[in-house]
Amino acid sequence: MGKGYDMMWKKWLTLAVAIGFVTQAALGAGLGVFGSYWDPKDADSEIGFGARLSIPLGPDVSLDLRGRYFEFEESSNGGKATLEVIPIEAALIFQLAYQGPVYPYVGGGGGYYLFDLEWEGPEGRVNPNVDDEFGWFVLGGLQLPLADNISLFGEAKYMWLKIERIAGFETTGDNRLDGFGANVGLLLEW
């Protein structure tokens, strides 16, 4: 299959996840937006953005569905590589005992990571095919209520993720995107 088919498939998958977010949000839960930081081993750190849908499963347990977007750029050998990453993640979140004005939580989960790579060098532009990958993460955070249904949240995260194959492109290093990250944003609950 060609590059155009791969990108079309990724866009339809992203649209399906967005529709899932909206559908679940209409049934009640929490919907949040956030800024995101990611510091992978084999790339420079980057800032992105994302959205999360929090679906309560019990008094202190929820299922979070998350989508984020990052664009990594790196220059080397007279050219520039641009890697777009769209993480689509699910996590179980466990709220810990209430601690004063904040609610601490921990969690973990996995995700499917969509990649789109472009290399622009002296010979022109090349779009190597990067296999999408599965990855895992753990996180811990604090939620601070600002009003009845609005909270500020901040969390630290560690991910395990490796790009296994880039067709038609010679790479250096292990292509590891493991690393620490952080998210800060607002959560609206109803």
Secondary structure, DSSP 8 states (H G I E B T S, - for coil): --HHHHHHHHHHHHHHHHHHHHHHHHHSSEEEEEEEEEEETTS--EEEEEEEEEEE-SSSEEEEEEEEEEEEEEEETTEEEEEEEEEEEEEEEEE---BTTBEEEEEEEEEEEEEEEEEEETTEEE--EE--EEEEEEEEEEEEESSSSEEEEEEEEEEE-B---EET----S--B--EEEEEEEEEEE-
